[in-house]
């Protein structure tokens, strides 16, 4: 996550690209030497992710990859490696919940602190296009695109509730959970991602309703909706337009204005509709796919712009066009295993709801950024919830250590 920032601010070469391949090779070496006895759900999930990423990796050999495409593919195939290492750690860790909370805390700080610093100091941390530069009021943090920032914050929000609030052992746990959840909400709002903001609000309202305040929450939302509906449209328009002049506020208000009053003029929405409409009406039959971000052969001449040739703004479409039906089936197996595990697990209704909602957020979140191939960490929340659910009632398998002093007899 810090690689692009180090490259931009300190001139350090992009260490994240080669280190990703080192990470993959190291995980394979660990898996070779480690005891490979898996719970059936863990085994099926790992197999599904391995099929998804393993089939994609054949493009290292059958496609002509640019440096950028090579990085996309390398980042993507780290996903099953994250799953394997995390399940191994959590299987043996004596305090799984503490480990998960610390990991989520660190990831939340990586997501949240840089954009806050960028907002307060006015210093960009990565170099992006002029359209999404800090001078244009766009906050990105460690990411090249604000949609990537908003999507990552959104994916971690339900995991914060799941591990801090819903498994709270003290008021400190609950308070920490709320602080992290609200911090991620602030990051989502300043990213100006409308889809991420709506999902976050639904998550927030769902949490209030499950806290035993369903009736009060419903009445409050109803009254707020009635009150907002009664406000004259012109007043809302004038308020949003009055925010123009400040680049940061203008970026948020302009996107909200287009969404509420002039959706047809929103090029982002209309272009996505072109991509989805063409794919829905002309689905190809692909075994290996076209390779990462190499969709000109499929979309060429059918879209009003060329952005979709690389970024179809949908992970499912990108996965199928890039790597074919085998990878798509592997991903479907992962989603099915996750859903089945949470439905059948001995969880209370709140944990089950927010665990499943985390997967819904991930699936919808895949439509927000241009591509999620370089965002392997947005898979972590669902991976952690699944492993925690499966191993919740399994004792830690930490192997006992027995000290044997050296003696000549030991050499026999």
C-alpha positions as CSV (number, residue, x, y, z in Angstrom):
1,X,0.0,0.0,0.0
2,X,2.9,2.4,0.7
3,X,4.8,1.5,-2.4
4,X,3.3,4.2,-4.7
5,X,3.8,6.9,-2.0
6,X,7.5,5.9,-1.5
7,X,8.0,6.0,-5.2
8,X,6.4,9.5,-5.6
9,X,7.8,11.2,-2.5
10,X,11.2,9.6,-2.0
11,X,12.0,8.3,-5.6
12,X,12.2,4.7,-4.3
13,X,11.5,2.2,-7.1
14,X,8.1,0.5,-6.9
15,X,9.1,-2.2,-4.4
16,X,5.5,-3.4,-4.1
17,X,5.6,-5.1,-7.5
18,X,8.6,-7.4,-7.0
19,X,7.7,-8.0,-3.3
20,X,4.3,-9.3,-4.4
21,X,6.0,-12.1,-6.4
22,X,8.4,-12.8,-3.5
23,X,5.3,-13.0,-1.3
24,X,3.7,-15.6,-3.6
25,X,6.8,-17.7,-3.9
26,X,7.4,-17.6,-0.2
27,X,3.8,-18.7,0.5
28,X,4.2,-21.6,-1.9
29,X,7.4,-22.6,-0.1
30,X,5.7,-22.4,3.3
31,X,2.8,-24.5,2.0
32,X,5.2,-27.1,0.7
33,X,6.8,-27.7,4.1
34,X,3.8,-27.1,6.3
35,X,1.3,-29.7,7.5
36,X,-1.6,-29.5,5.1
37,X,-4.6,-30.8,7.1
38,X,-7.5,-28.5,6.5
39,X,-11.0,-28.1,7.7
40,X,-13.3,-29.0,4.8
41,X,-14.7,-25.5,4.4
42,X,-11.3,-24.0,4.5
43,X,-10.0,-26.5,2.0
44,X,-12.8,-25.9,-0.4
45,X,-12.4,-22.1,-0.1
46,X,-8.7,-22.3,-0.6
47,X,-9.1,-24.6,-3.6
48,X,-11.7,-22.1,-5.1
49,X,-9.3,-19.1,-4.7
50,X,-6.4,-21.2,-6.0
51,X,-8.3,-22.1,-9.1
52,X,-9.4,-18.5,-9.6
53,X,-5.8,-17.1,-9.3
54,X,-4.0,-20.2,-10.6
55,X,-5.9,-20.2,-13.9
56,X,-5.3,-16.5,-14.2
57,X,-1.6,-17.0,-13.8
58,X,-1.4,-18.9,-17.1
59,X,-1.3,-15.5,-18.7
60,X,2.2,-15.1,-17.5
61,X,3.0,-17.6,-20.2
62,X,0.4,-17.2,-22.9
63,X,0.0,-13.4,-23.1
64,X,2.3,-10.6,-24.0
65,X,2.2,-8.5,-20.8
66,X,3.3,-4.9,-20.3
67,X,4.9,-3.9,-17.1
68,X,1.6,-2.6,-15.8
69,X,-0.3,-5.8,-16.8
70,X,2.4,-7.9,-15.1
71,X,1.9,-5.9,-11.9
72,X,-1.9,-6.4,-12.1
73,X,-1.6,-10.1,-12.5
74,X,1.0,-10.4,-9.7
75,X,-1.1,-8.5,-7.2
76,X,-4.2,-10.6,-8.1
77,X,-2.6,-13.9,-7.5
78,X,-1.6,-12.9,-4.0
79,X,-5.3,-13.4,-2.9
80,X,-5.1,-17.2,-2.2
81,X,-1.7,-16.6,-0.5
82,X,-3.3,-14.1,1.9
83,X,-6.0,-16.7,2.7
84,X,-3.6,-19.5,3.2
85,X,-1.3,-17.6,5.5
86,X,-4.1,-16.1,7.5
87,X,-5.9,-19.4,8.1
88,X,-2.6,-21.0,9.2
89,X,-1.8,-18.1,11.6
90,X,-5.3,-18.1,13.0
91,X,-5.4,-21.9,13.4
92,X,-2.4,-21.8,15.7
93,X,-2.8,-18.4,17.3
94,X,-3.8,-18.5,21.0
95,X,-5.8,-15.3,20.8
96,X,-7.3,-15.1,17.3
97,X,-9.7,-12.2,18.0
98,X,-6.8,-10.0,19.3
99,X,-4.7,-10.8,16.2
100,X,-7.6,-9.9,13.9
101,X,-8.4,-6.7,15.7
102,X,-4.8,-5.6,15.5
103,X,-4.6,-6.4,11.8
104,X,-7.9,-4.4,11.1
105,X,-6.6,-1.5,13.2
106,X,-3.4,-1.3,11.3
107,X,-5.2,-1.6,7.9
108,X,-7.7,1.1,9.0
109,X,-4.9,3.4,9.8
110,X,-3.2,2.8,6.5
111,X,-6.5,3.6,4.8
112,X,-7.5,6.6,6.9
113,X,-4.4,8.5,8.1
114,X,-2.9,9.4,4.7
115,X,-6.1,11.0,3.2
116,X,-6.6,13.0,6.4
117,X,-3.0,14.2,6.2
118,X,-3.5,15.0,2.5
119,X,-6.6,17.0,3.4
120,X,-5.0,19.0,6.2
121,X,-1.5,19.5,4.8
122,X,-2.4,19.9,1.1
123,X,0.4,17.6,0.1
124,X,-0.4,14.8,-2.4
125,X,1.1,11.4,-1.5
126,X,0.8,9.8,-4.9
127,X,0.8,11.1,-8.4
128,X,-2.4,10.7,-10.4
129,X,-4.1,12.2,-13.4
130,X,-4.8,16.0,-13.4
131,X,-8.5,15.3,-13.2
132,X,-8.1,13.5,-9.9
133,X,-5.3,15.6,-8.5
134,X,-5.3,17.2,-5.1
135,X,-5.5,20.6,-6.7
136,X,-8.9,19.5,-8.2
137,X,-10.2,18.8,-4.7
138,X,-9.8,15.0,-5.0
139,X,-8.5,13.1,-1.9
140,X,-6.9,9.8,-2.6
141,X,-4.5,9.0,0.3
142,X,-2.2,6.1,-0.8
143,X,-4.4,5.3,-3.8
144,X,-4.3,6.5,-7.3
145,X,-8.1,6.9,-7.5
146,X,-10.6,8.1,-4.9
147,X,-12.9,5.3,-5.8
148,X,-10.2,2.8,-4.8
149,X,-9.9,4.7,-1.4
150,X,-13.7,4.7,-0.9
151,X,-14.1,1.0,-1.9
152,X,-11.3,-0.1,0.5
153,X,-12.7,1.8,3.4
154,X,-16.2,0.5,2.7
155,X,-15.1,-3.2,2.6
156,X,-13.4,-2.8,6.0
157,X,-16.4,-1.1,7.7
158,X,-18.6,-4.2,8.3
159,X,-15.5,-6.1,9.5
160,X,-14.9,-3.5,12.1
161,X,-18.5,-4.0,13.4
162,X,-18.2,-7.8,13.2
163,X,-14.9,-8.0,15.2
164,X,-15.1,-5.1,17.6
165,X,-18.8,-4.3,18.3
166,X,-20.5,-7.6,17.8
167,X,-17.8,-9.5,19.7
168,X,-17.2,-6.8,22.3
169,X,-15.8,-7.9,25.7
170,X,-15.7,-4.5,27.2
171,X,-16.8,-0.9,26.6
172,X,-13.3,-0.2,25.3
173,X,-13.9,-2.7,22.4
174,X,-17.2,-1.1,21.6
175,X,-15.8,2.4,21.7
176,X,-12.8,1.4,19.5
177,X,-15.1,-0.2,17.0
178,X,-17.3,2.9,16.7
179,X,-14.3,5.2,16.4
180,X,-12.9,3.1,13.6
181,X,-16.3,2.7,11.9
182,X,-16.9,6.5,12.0
183,X,-13.4,7.2,10.8
184,X,-13.9,4.9,7.8
185,X,-17.2,6.6,7.2
186,X,-15.5,10.0,7.0
187,X,-13.0,8.6,4.5
188,X,-15.8,7.2,2.4
189,X,-17.5,10.6,2.3
190,X,-14.4,12.6,1.4
191,X,-13.7,10.0,-1.4
192,X,-17.0,11.3,-2.9
193,X,-18.0,7.8,-4.0
194,X,-21.8,7.8,-4.1
195,X,-22.3,4.1,-4.1
196,X,-19.9,3.6,-1.2
197,X,-21.6,6.3,0.8
198,X,-25.1,4.8,0.3
199,X,-23.8,1.3,1.3
200,X,-22.1,2.8,4.3
201,X,-25.4,4.5,5.4
202,X,-27.3,1.3,5.0
203,X,-24.7,-0.5,7.1
204,X,-24.9,2.3,9.8
205,X,-28.7,2.1,9.9
206,X,-28.6,-1.7,10.0
207,X,-26.3,-1.6,13.0
208,X,-28.7,0.8,14.8
209,X,-31.7,-1.4,14.1
210,X,-29.9,-4.5,15.3
211,X,-29.0,-2.8,18.5
212,X,-32.6,-3.0,19.6
213,X,-33.6,0.4,18.2
214,X,-35.4,-0.9,15.1
215,X,-38.6,1.1,15.7
216,X,-36.9,4.3,16.7
217,X,-34.5,4.0,13.8
218,X,-37.3,3.4,11.3
219,X,-39.3,6.4,12.6
220,X,-36.2,8.6,12.6
221,X,-35.4,7.6,9.0
222,X,-39.0,8.1,7.9
223,X,-39.2,11.6,9.5
224,X,-35.8,12.5,7.9
225,X,-37.0,11.3,4.5
226,X,-40.3,13.3,4.8
227,X,-38.4,16.4,6.0
228,X,-35.9,16.1,3.1
229,X,-38.7,15.5,0.6
230,X,-40.5,18.6,1.8
231,X,-37.5,20.9,1.2
232,X,-37.9,22.7,-2.1
233,X,-35.7,21.3,-4.8
234,X,-34.4,24.7,-5.7
235,X,-33.1,25.2,-2.1
236,X,-31.1,22.0,-2.4
237,X,-29.7,22.9,-5.8
238,X,-28.7,26.4,-4.5
239,X,-27.1,24.9,-1.4
240,X,-25.0,22.4,-3.5
241,X,-24.0,25.1,-6.0
242,X,-23.1,27.4,-3.1
243,X,-20.3,25.0,-2.2
244,X,-18.6,25.7,-5.5
245,X,-15.4,27.7,-5.2
246,X,-13.7,25.4,-2.7
247,X,-12.1,22.6,-4.7
248,X,-12.7,19.9,-2.1
249,X,-16.3,20.8,-1.4
250,X,-17.0,21.3,-5.1
251,X,-15.8,17.8,-5.9
252,X,-18.3,16.3,-3.4
253,X,-21.2,18.7,-4.2
254,X,-20.9,18.4,-8.0
255,X,-21.0,14.6,-7.9
256,X,-24.0,14.7,-5.6
257,X,-25.7,17.3,-7.8
258,X,-25.3,15.1,-10.9
259,X,-26.6,12.1,-9.0
260,X,-29.8,13.9,-7.7
261,X,-30.7,16.2,-10.5
262,X,-28.8,15.5,-13.7
263,X,-27.9,11.9,-13.8
264,X,-28.0,11.8,-17.7
265,X,-25.0,14.2,-17.7
266,X,-22.9,12.1,-15.5
267,X,-20.4,10.6,-17.9
268,X,-19.2,8.1,-15.3
269,X,-22.7,6.6,-15.0
270,X,-23.5,6.6,-18.7
271,X,-20.2,5.0,-19.7
272,X,-20.6,2.2,-17.1
273,X,-24.1,1.6,-18.5
274,X,-22.6,1.2,-22.0
275,X,-20.1,-1.4,-20.7
276,X,-22.7,-3.4,-18.8
277,X,-25.3,-3.2,-21.5
278,X,-22.9,-4.5,-24.2
279,X,-21.6,-7.3,-22.0
280,X,-25.1,-8.3,-21.0
281,X,-26.3,-8.5,-24.6
282,X,-23.1,-10.0,-26.1
283,X,-21.5,-12.4,-23.5
284,X,-18.6,-14.2,-25.1
285,X,-17.6,-17.8,-24.4
286,X,-14.1,-17.6,-23.0
287,X,-11.8,-20.3,-21.6
288,X,-8.6,-18.5,-21.0
289,X,-9.8,-14.9,-21.5
290,X,-8.1,-12.0,-23.1
291,X,-5.6,-11.4,-20.3
292,X,-5.5,-8.6,-17.7
293,X,-6.9,-5.2,-18.9
294,X,-6.7,-6.3,-22.5
295,X,-10.3,-6.0,-23.7
296,X,-10.0,-3.9,-26.9
297,X,-10.7,-6.9,-29.1
298,X,-14.0,-7.4,-27.3
299,X,-15.2,-3.8,-26.7
300,X,-13.5,-2.1,-29.7
301,X,-16.0,-0.1,-31.8
302,X,-18.9,-0.6,-29.3
303,X,-18.1,2.0,-26.6
304,X,-18.0,5.7,-26.8
305,X,-14.5,5.8,-25.2
306,X,-11.5,3.6,-24.8
307,X,-11.4,3.4,-20.9
308,X,-13.4,0.2,-20.9
309,X,-10.7,-1.5,-23.0
310,X,-8.6,-1.6,-19.8
311,X,-11.1,-1.0,-17.0
312,X,-14.6,-2.3,-17.3
313,X,-15.7,-1.0,-13.9
314,X,-16.9,-4.4,-12.7
315,X,-14.8,-7.1,-11.1
316,X,-17.0,-9.9,-12.3
317,X,-16.9,-8.7,-15.9
318,X,-13.2,-8.0,-15.6
319,X,-12.5,-11.5,-14.1
320,X,-14.4,-13.3,-16.9
321,X,-13.1,-11.2,-19.8
322,X,-9.5,-11.3,-18.4
323,X,-9.2,-14.9,-17.3
324,X,-12.2,-16.9,-18.6
325,X,-14.9,-19.1,-17.2
326,X,-12.5,-21.3,-15.0
327,X,-11.5,-18.3,-12.9
328,X,-15.1,-17.1,-12.7
329,X,-16.2,-20.5,-11.4
330,X,-13.4,-20.4,-8.8
331,X,-14.7,-17.1,-7.6
332,X,-18.3,-18.4,-7.5
333,X,-17.0,-21.3,-5.4
334,X,-15.4,-18.9,-2.9
335,X,-18.6,-16.8,-2.6
336,X,-20.7,-20.0,-2.2
337,X,-18.4,-21.4,0.5
338,X,-18.4,-18.1,2.4
339,X,-22.2,-17.9,2.3
340,X,-22.8,-21.5,3.3
341,X,-20.3,-21.2,6.2
342,X,-22.0,-18.2,7.7
343,X,-25.5,-19.5,7.2
344,X,-24.7,-22.8,8.9
345,X,-22.4,-21.5,11.6
346,X,-23.3,-21.1,15.3
347,X,-23.5,-17.3,15.2
348,X,-26.1,-15.0,16.6
349,X,-28.3,-13.3,14.1
350,X,-26.4,-10.0,14.2
351,X,-23.1,-11.6,13.4
352,X,-24.6,-13.6,10.6
353,X,-26.3,-10.6,9.1
354,X,-23.2,-8.4,9.1
355,X,-21.0,-11.2,8.0
356,X,-23.2,-11.8,5.0
357,X,-23.5,-8.1,4.4
358,X,-19.7,-7.9,4.3
359,X,-19.8,-10.1,1.2
360,X,-22.6,-8.1,-0.3
361,X,-20.5,-5.0,0.2
362,X,-17.5,-6.7,-1.5
363,X,-19.6,-7.8,-4.5
364,X,-21.2,-4.4,-5.0
365,X,-17.9,-2.7,-4.2
366,X,-16.4,-4.5,-7.2
367,X,-18.4,-2.2,-9.4
368,X,-17.1,1.1,-7.9
369,X,-13.4,1.3,-8.9
370,X,-12.1,0.9,-12.4
371,X,-10.3,-2.4,-11.4
372,X,-9.7,-4.3,-8.2
373,X,-6.8,-6.4,-9.5
374,X,-4.3,-4.2,-7.6
375,X,-6.4,-4.1,-4.5
376,X,-5.9,-7.6,-2.9
377,X,-6.3,-6.2,0.6
378,X,-10.1,-5.5,0.0
379,X,-10.4,-9.3,0.1
380,X,-9.1,-9.4,3.7
381,X,-12.3,-8.5,5.6
382,X,-14.4,-11.4,4.2
383,X,-11.4,-13.7,4.5
384,X,-11.0,-12.9,8.2
385,X,-14.7,-13.3,8.9
386,X,-14.8,-16.7,7.2
387,X,-11.7,-18.0,9.0
388,X,-12.9,-16.7,12.3
389,X,-16.3,-18.3,11.8
390,X,-14.9,-21.7,10.8
391,X,-12.3,-21.7,13.6
392,X,-14.4,-20.0,16.3
393,X,-14.9,-23.2,18.3
394,X,-11.6,-24.9,17.3
395,X,-8.8,-24.9,19.9
396,X,-5.5,-23.4,18.8
397,X,-3.3,-26.0,17.2
398,X,0.0,-24.6,18.6
399,X,2.5,-27.5,18.5
400,X,4.2,-28.0,21.9
401,X,7.9,-27.2,22.1
402,X,10.1,-29.6,24.0
403,X,13.7,-28.5,24.8
404,X,16.2,-31.3,24.3
405,X,19.7,-30.4,25.5
406,X,22.5,-31.4,23.2
407,X,24.4,-34.5,24.1
408,X,26.4,-37.1,22.4
409,X,23.6,-39.5,22.8
410,X,21.3,-37.4,20.7
411,X,23.6,-38.0,17.8
412,X,22.9,-41.7,17.7
